[in-house]
Amino acid sequence: MTPWLGFLALALCSWSLQDAVVEACTCVPIHPQDAFCNSDIVIRAKVVGKKLMKDGPFGTMRYTVKQMKMYRGFQIMPHVQYIYTEASESLCGVKLEVNKYQYLITGRVYEGKVYTGLCNWYEKWDRLTLSQRKGLNHRYHLGCGCKIRPCYYLPCFATSKNECIWTDMLSNFGHSGYQAKHYACIQRVEGYCSWYRGWAPPDKTIINATDP
């Protein structure tokens, strides 16, 4: 078992934004903002090569990437050249296509290497909504002090001023629902957190930040 797989086991595969997860790799749905805030590295990149590394029972896939932009992780690793993942999808490994798409890739850093998996947020760049792209540029960072609490059954109530209630699961859309695609949980100047719909210009009187 590689170090990253061990981390996933401890974290219970705590974040995923993929619509289909391979059986035996179970991930708990998480809002894109939390996926962003919980990651060491968030980049936009194109995969330009791959190599199967002979470590562990199934090996590790090393993707060579051309980094287009970094959204999180400047102080940890200002430039990412390689992304590591389990070679087997049943162990939460990610399959990325070479020289075809630009991807949003999130991951954690372990011993100087960036690891990602099915339980991280990764997506083809052109599939992201405008609100998600704005979130990556600025808005998600504003909400890293907020807590997004999933609501599976009604009624659901916020238990503290820094909570936003995530209700996508009530309509069976889960992490692919409308709130995940179009909303960020932003901390207001008064100290409480509330949902902000990303496509509209923010009200500068209540948000202590500028629009990206």
Phi and psi in degrees as GROMACS dihedral restraints (atoms count N, CA, C in turn):
[ dihedral_restraints ]
;  ai    aj    ak    al  type     phi  dphi    fc
    3     4     5     6     1   -76.6    20    10
    4     5     6     7     1   162.7    20    10
    6     7     8     9     1   -56.2    20    10
    7     8     9    10     1   -37.1    20    10
    9    10    11    12     1   -69.3    20    10
   10    11    12    13     1   -37.3    20    10
   12    13    14    15     1   -64.0    20    10
   13    14    15    16     1   -37.6    20    10
   15    16    17    18     1   -62.7    20    10
   16    17    18    19     1   -39.9    20    10
   18    19    20    21     1   -62.6    20    10
   19    20    21    22     1   -42.4    20    10
   21    22    23    24     1   -61.9    20    10
   22    23    24    25     1   -39.7    20    10
   24    25    26    27     1   -63.1    20    10
   25    26    27    28     1   -41.2    20    10
   27    28    29    30     1   -68.8    20    10
   28    29    30    31     1   -35.7    20    10
   30    31    32    33     1   -84.3    20    10
   31    32    33    34     1    -3.9    20    10
   33    34    35    36     1    58.9    20    10
   34    35    36    37     1    35.9    20    10
   36    37    38    39     1    48.1    20    10
   37    38    39    40     1    61.9    20    10
   39    40    41    42     1   -78.2    20    10
   40    41    42    43     1    -7.5    20    10
   42    43    44    45     1  -146.4    20    10
   43    44    45    46     1   139.4    20    10
   45    46    47    48     1  -156.1    20    10
   46    47    48    49     1   141.0    20    10
   48    49    50    51     1  -126.7    20    10
   49    50    51    52     1    21.0    20    10
   51    52    53    54     1   -94.2    20    10
   52    53    54    55     1   143.9    20    10
   54    55    56    57     1   -74.5    20    10
   55    56    57    58     1   -26.5    20    10
   57    58    59    60     1  -130.5    20    10
   58    59    60    61     1   124.4    20    10
   60    61    62    63     1  -116.7    20    10
   61    62    63    64     1   131.9    20    10
   63    64    65    66     1   -61.6    20    10
   64    65    66    67     1   141.2    20    10
   66    67    68    69     1   -58.6    20    10
   67    68    69    70     1   140.7    20    10
   69    70    71    72     1    86.9    20    10
   70    71    72    73     1    -5.7    20    10
   72    73    74    75     1  -121.4    20    10
   73    74    75    76     1    98.2    20    10
   75    76    77    78     1  -106.0    20    10
   76    77    78    79     1   126.8    20    10
   78    79    80    81     1  -124.3    20    10
   79    80    81    82     1   141.9    20    10
   81    82    83    84     1   -83.1    20    10
   82    83    84    85     1   128.8    20    10
   84    85    86    87     1   -59.0    20    10
   85    86    87    88     1   142.6    20    10
   87    88    89    90     1  -145.4    20    10
   88    89    90    91     1   145.5    20    10
   90    91    92    93     1   -66.5    20    10
   91    92    93    94     1   146.0    20    10
   93    94    95    96     1   -52.9    20    10
   94    95    96    97     1   -35.4    20    10
   96    97    98    99     1   -63.1    20    10
   97    98    99   100     1   -44.1    20    10
   99   100   101   102     1   -66.4    20    10
  100   101   102   103     1   -37.9    20    10
  102   103   104   105     1   -60.2    20    10
  103   104   105   106     1   -40.4    20    10
  105   106   107   108     1   -64.5    20    10
  106   107   108   109     1   -51.7    20    10
  108   109   110   111     1   -67.4    20    10
  109   110   111   112     1   -28.0    20    10
  111   112   113   114     1   -87.0    20    10
  112   113   114   115     1    -2.4    20    10
  114   115   116   117     1   -96.2    20    10
  115   116   117   118     1   147.1    20    10
  117   118   119   120     1   -78.2    20    10
  118   119   120   121     1   -37.3    20    10
  120   121   122   123     1  -128.9    20    10
  121   122   123   124     1   133.4    20    10
  123   124   125   126     1  -135.0    20    10
  124   125   126   127     1   117.9    20    10
  126   127   128   129     1  -137.1    20    10
  127   128   129   130     1   159.7    20    10
  129   130   131   132     1  -107.0    20    10
  130   131   132   133     1   126.3    20    10
  132   133   134   135     1  -152.8    20    10
  133   134   135   136     1   159.2    20    10
  135   136   137   138     1  -112.9    20    10
  136   137   138   139     1   134.5    20    10
  138   139   140   141     1   -81.3    20    10
  139   140   141   142     1   125.6    20    10
  141   142   143   144     1  -115.8    20    10
  142   143   144   145     1    -2.0    20    10
  144   145   146   147     1  -174.5    20    10
  145   146   147   148     1   164.5    20    10
  147   148   149   150     1  -151.7    20    10
  148   149   150   151     1   153.9    20    10
  150   151   152   153     1  -150.8    20    10
  151   152   153   154     1   133.2    20    10
  153   154   155   156     1   -83.2    20    10
  154   155   156   157     1   118.5    20    10
  156   157   158   159     1   -92.5    20    10
  157   158   159   160     1   135.2    20    10
  159   160   161   162     1   -87.1    20    10
  160   161   162   163     1    71.8    20    10
  162   163   164   165     1  -136.7    20    10
  163   164   165   166     1   143.4    20    10
  165   166   167   168     1    77.4    20    10
  166   167   168   169     1   172.2    20    10
  168   169   170   171     1   -66.1    20    10
  169   170   171   172     1   -29.7    20    10
  171   172   173   174     1  -115.3    20    10
  172   173   174   175     1    -4.9    20    10
  174   175   176   177     1    85.4    20    10
  175   176   177   178     1   167.3    20    10
  177   178   179   180     1  -122.8    20    10
  178   179   180   181     1   135.7    20    10
  180   181   182   183     1   -90.8    20    10
  181   182   183   184     1   127.9    20    10
  183   184   185   186     1  -108.5    20    10
  184   185   186   187     1   116.3    20    10
  186   187   188   189     1   -97.0    20    10
  187   188   189   190     1   132.2    20    10
  189   190   191   192     1   -90.6    20    10
  190   191   192   193     1   127.7    20    10
  192   193   194   195     1  -123.4    20    10
  193   194   195   196     1   151.2    20    10
  195   196   197   198     1  -102.7    20    10
  196   197   198   199     1   107.5    20    10
  198   199   200   201     1   -73.4    20    10
  199   200   201   202     1   124.3    20    10
  201   202   203   204     1   -91.7    20    10
  202   203   204   205     1   -40.9    20    10
  204   205   206   207     1  -159.3    20    10
  205   206   207   208     1   144.8    20    10
  207   208   209   210     1  -110.5    20    10
  208   209   210   211     1   132.5    20    10
  210   211   212   213     1  -107.7    20    10
  211   212   213   214     1   -22.2    20    10
  213   214   215   216     1  -155.3    20    10
  214   215   216   217     1   137.9    20    10
  216   217   218   219     1   112.3    20    10
  217   218   219   220     1    12.3    20    10
  219   220   221   222     1   -54.1    20    10
  220   221   222   223     1   -42.8    20    10
  222   223   224   225     1   -76.6    20    10
  223   224   225   226     1   -20.2    20    10
  225   226   227   228     1   -88.4    20    10
  226   227   228   229     1   -47.7    20    10
  228   229   230   231     1  -155.7    20    10
  229   230   231   232     1    94.2    20    10
  231   232   233   234     1   -64.1    20    10
  232   233   234   235     1   -23.4    20    10
  234   235   236   237     1  -138.7    20    10
  235   236   237   238     1   129.8    20    10
  237   238   239   240     1  -106.5    20    10
  238   239   240   241     1   126.0    20    10
  240   241   242   243     1  -107.8    20    10
  241   242   243   244     1   -33.0    20    10
  243   244   245   246     1  -127.1    20    10
  244   245   246   247     1   144.0    20    10
  246   247   248   249     1  -121.3    20    10
  247   248   249   250     1   130.9    20    10
  249   250   251   252     1  -109.8    20    10
  250   251   252   253     1   143.3    20    10
  252   253   254   255     1  -153.1    20    10
  253   254   255   256     1   160.0    20    10
  255   256   257   258     1   -61.8    20    10
  256   257   258   259     1   141.0    20    10
  258   259   260   261     1   -71.5    20    10
  259   260   261   262     1   -23.7    20    10
  261   262   263   264     1  -101.1    20    10
  262   263   264   265     1   130.5    20    10
  264   265   266   267     1   -65.7    20    10
  265   266   267   268     1   -28.4    20    10
  267   268   269   270     1   -67.5    20    10
  268   269   270   271     1   -16.6    20    10
  270   271   272   273     1  -104.5    20    10
  271   272   273   274     1    22.9    20    10
  273   274   275   276     1    75.4    20    10
  274   275   276   277     1    21.3    20    10
  276   277   278   279     1   -73.4    20    10
  277   278   279   280     1   147.8    20    10
  279   280   281   282     1  -101.5    20    10
  280   281   282   283     1   137.2    20    10
  282   283   284   285     1  -105.4    20    10
  283   284   285   286     1   114.5    20    10
  285   286   287   288     1  -115.2    20    10
  286   287   288   289     1   142.6    20    10
  288   289   290   291     1   -89.4    20    10
  289   290   291   292     1   141.1    20    10
  291   292   293   294     1   -89.2    20    10
  292   293   294   295     1   134.1    20    10
  294   295   296   297     1    54.6    20    10
  295   296   297   298     1    39.6    20    10
  297   298   299   300     1  -130.8    20    10
  298   299   300   301     1   -49.9    20    10
  300   301   302   303     1  -126.6    20    10
  301   302   303   304     1   158.4    20    10
  303   304   305   306     1   -93.5    20    10
  304   305   306   307     1   140.1    20    10
  306   307   308   309     1  -121.9    20    10
  307   308   309   310     1   148.9    20    10
  309   310   311   312     1   -87.8    20    10
  310   311   312   313     1   127.5    20    10
  312   313   314   315     1  -130.6    20    10
  313   314   315   316     1   128.3    20    10
  315   316   317   318     1  -115.7    20    10
  316   317   318   319     1   153.6    20    10
  318   319   320   321     1  -168.9    20    10
  319   320   321   322     1   177.6    20    10
  321   322   323   324     1  -116.1    20    10
  322   323   324   325     1   151.8    20    10
  324   325   326   327     1  -101.8    20    10
  325   326   327   328     1   128.9    20    10
  327   328   329   330     1  -135.7    20    10
  328   329   330   331     1   119.4    20    10
  330   331   332   333     1    51.3    20    10
  331   332   333   334     1    43.9    20    10
  333   334   335   336     1    80.1    20    10
  334   335   336   337     1     6.9    20    10
  336   337   338   339     1  -120.5    20    10
  337   338   339   340     1   145.1    20    10
  339   340   341   342     1   -93.9    20    10
  340   341   342   343     1   121.7    20    10
  342   343   344   345     1  -112.7    20    10
  343   344   345   346     1   139.8    20    10
  345   346   347   348     1  -136.6    20    10
  346   347   348   349     1   171.4    20    10
  348   349   350   351     1  -169.0    20    10
  349   350   351   352     1  -178.8    20    10
  351   352   353   354     1   -60.8    20    10
  352   353   354   355     1   -23.9    20    10
  354   355   356   357     1   -88.7    20    10
  355   356   357   358     1     3.9    20    10
  357   358   359   360     1   -99.7    20    10
  358   359   360   361     1   166.9    20    10
  360   361   362   363     1   -85.7    20    10
  361   362   363   364     1   115.4    20    10
  363   364   365   366     1  -139.2    20    10
  364   365   366   367     1   143.8    20    10
  366   367   368   369     1  -161.0    20    10
  367   368   369   370     1   149.9    20    10
  369   370   371   372     1   -62.2    20    10
  370   371   372   373     1   133.9    20    10
  372   373   374   375     1   -58.5    20    10
  373   374   375   376     1   -39.5    20    10
  375   376   377   378     1   -73.4    20    10
  376   377   378   379     1    -4.9    20    10
  378   379   380   381     1   -93.9    20    10
  379   380   381   382     1    -7.4    20    10
  381   382   383   384     1   -75.7    20    10
  382   383   384   385     1   144.0    20    10
  384   385   386   387     1   -77.0    20    10
  385   386   387   388     1   164.2    20    10
  387   388   389   390     1   -60.1    20    10
  388   389   390   391     1   -39.0    20    10
  390   391   392   393     1   -64.3    20    10
  391   392   393   394     1   -39.2    20    10
  393   394   395   396     1   -66.5    20    10
  394   395   396   397     1   -38.1    20    10
  396   397   398   399     1   -66.3    20    10
  397   398   399   400     1   -40.3    20    10
  399   400   401   402     1   -65.8    20    10
  400   401   402   403     1   -36.2    20    10
  402   403   404   405     1   -61.1    20    10
  403   404   405   406     1   -43.4    20    10
  405   406   407   408     1   -62.7    20    10
  406   407   408   409     1   -39.6    20    10
  408   409   410   411     1   -69.6    20    10
  409   410   411   412     1   -33.3    20    10
  411   412   413   414     1  -157.3    20    10
  412   413   414   415     1   -47.2    20    10
  414   415   416   417     1   -69.1    20    10
  415   416   417   418     1   -39.6    20    10
  417   418   419   420     1   -60.2    20    10
  418   419   420   421     1   -38.3    20    10
  420   421   422   423     1   -60.3    20    10
  421   422   423   424     1   -36.9    20    10
  423   424   425   426     1   -64.6    20    10
  424   425   426   427     1   -22.6    20    10
  426   427   428   429     1  -104.1    20    10
  427   428   429   430     1    10.4    20    10
  429   430   431   432     1   -66.4    20    10
  430   431   432   433     1   -17.2    20    10
  432   433   434   435     1   -88.7    20    10
  433   434   435   436     1    -2.5    20    10
  435   436   437   438     1   -94.2    20    10
  436   437   438   439     1   162.6    20    10
  438   439   440   441     1  -119.4    20    10
  439   440   441   442     1   124.1    20    10
  441   442   443   444     1   -98.0    20    10
  442   443   444   445     1   115.3    20    10
  444   445   446   447     1  -106.7    20    10
  445   446   447   448     1   118.4    20    10
  447   448   449   450     1   -65.5    20    10
  448   449   450   451     1   142.4    20    10
  450   451   452   453     1  -115.4    20    10
  451   452   453   454     1   115.0    20    10
  453   454   455   456     1  -100.1    20    10
  454   455   456   457     1   -27.6    20    10
  456   457   458   459     1  -140.8    20    10
  457   458   459   460     1   141.9    20    10
  459   460   461   462     1   -83.1    20    10
  460   461   462   463     1   149.0    20    10
  462   463   464   465     1   -83.7    20    10
  463   464   465   466     1   155.8    20    10
  465   466   467   468     1  -127.0    20    10
  466   467   468   469     1   135.9    20    10
  468   469   470   471     1  -133.8    20    10
  469   470   471   472     1   144.7    20    10
  471   472   473   474     1   -71.0    20    10
  472   473   474   475     1   135.7    20    10
  474   475   476   477     1  -101.5    20    10
  475   476   477   478     1    -5.1    20    10
  477   478   479   480     1  -152.4    20    10
  478   479   480   481     1   164.2    20    10
  480   481   482   483     1   -71.4    20    10
  481   482   483   484     1   -12.8    20    10
  483   484   485   486     1   -99.1    20    10
  484   485   486   487     1    15.6    20    10
  486   487   488   489     1  -104.1    20    10
  487   488   489   490     1   142.3    20    10
  489   490   491   492     1  -118.4    20    10
  490   491   492   493     1   134.7    20    10
  492   493   494   495     1   -89.1    20    10
  493   494   495   496     1   123.7    20    10
  495   496   497   498     1   -98.3    20    10
  496   497   498   499     1   113.5    20    10
  498   499   500   501     1  -108.8    20    10
  499   500   501   502     1     8.9    20    10
  501   502   503   504     1   -55.7    20    10
  502   503   504   505     1   -34.5    20    10
  504   505   506   507     1   -64.1    20    10
  505   506   507   508     1   -25.0    20    10
  507   508   509   510     1   -66.1    20    10
  508   509   510   511     1   -27.0    20    10
  510   511   512   513     1  -101.1    20    10
  511   512   513   514     1    14.1    20    10
  513   514   515   516     1    67.1    20    10
  514   515   516   517     1    14.7    20    10
  516   517   518   519     1   -91.1    20    10
  517   518   519   520     1   -21.2    20    10
  519   520   521   522     1    54.9    20    10
  520   521   522   523     1  -133.6    20    10
  522   523   524   525     1   -70.0    20    10
  523   524   525   526     1   -12.0    20    10
  525   526   527   528     1   -96.9    20    10
  526   527   528   529     1    12.1    20    10
  528   529   530   531     1   -77.9    20    10
  529   530   531   532     1  -178.4    20    10
  531   532   533   534     1   -65.0    20    10
  532   533   534   535     1   -40.4    20    10
  534   535   536   537     1   -64.8    20    10
  535   536   537   538     1   -38.6    20    10
  537   538   539   540     1   -65.8    20    10
  538   539   540   541     1   -33.9    20    10
  540   541   542   543     1   -84.6    20    10
  541   542   543   544     1   -26.6    20    10
  543   544   545   546     1  -130.0    20    10
  544   545   546   547     1    -2.8    20    10
  546   547   548   549     1  -126.7    20    10
  547   548   549   550     1   149.8    20    10
  549   550   551   552     1  -125.7    20    10
  550   551   552   553     1   148.2    20    10
  552   553   554   555     1   -96.4    20    10
  553   554   555   556     1   107.9    20    10
  555   556   557   558     1  -110.5    20    10
  556   557   558   559     1   140.8    20    10
  558   559   560   561     1   -83.6    20    10
  559   560   561   562     1   124.1    20    10
  561   562   563   564     1   -85.9    20    10
  562   563   564   565     1   167.7    20    10
  564   565   566   567     1   -65.1    20    10
  565   566   567   568     1   -24.1    20    10
  567   568   569   570     1   -75.6    20    10
  568   569   570   571     1    -9.2    20    10
  570   571   572   573     1   102.9    20    10
  571   572   573   574     1    -7.8    20    10
  573   574   575   576     1   -99.1    20    10
  574   575   576   577     1   161.9    20    10
  576   577   578   579     1  -108.9    20    10
  577   578   579   580     1   142.9    20    10
  579   580   581   582     1  -152.6    20    10
  580   581   582   583     1   160.6    20    10
  582   583   584   585     1   -68.3    20    10
  583   584   585   586     1   142.1    20    10
  585   586   587   588     1  -129.2    20    10
  586   587   588   589     1   124.8    20    10
  588   589   590   591     1   -82.7    20    10
  589   590   591   592     1   118.9    20    10
  591   592   593   594     1   -69.0    20    10
  592   593   594   595     1   -25.2    20    10
  594   595   596   597     1   -77.8    20    10
  595   596   597   598     1   -20.5    20    10
  597   598   599   600     1   -87.9    20    10
  598   599   600   601     1   144.9    20    10
  600   601   602   603     1   -59.5    20    10
  601   602   603   604     1   133.5    20    10
  603   604   605   606     1   -68.6    20    10
  604   605   606   607     1   151.5    20    10
  606   607   608   609     1   -80.9    20    10
  607   608   609   610     1   109.7    20    10
  609   610   611   612     1   -65.7    20    10
  610   611   612   613     1   -13.5    20    10
  612   613   614   615     1   -80.3    20    10
  613   614   615   616     1   -18.5    20    10
  615   616   617   618     1  -119.8    20    10
  616   617   618   619     1   -14.3    20    10
  618   619   620   621     1  -109.5    20    10
  619   620   621   622     1   123.7    20    10
  621   622   623   624     1   -87.6    20    10
  622   623   624   625     1    59.9    20    10
  624   625   626   627     1  -167.3    20    10
  625   626   627   628     1   165.8    20    10
  627   628   629   630     1  -100.8    20    10
  628   629   630   631     1   153.7    20    10
  630   631   632   633     1   -74.1    20    10
  631   632   633   634     1   139.4    20    10
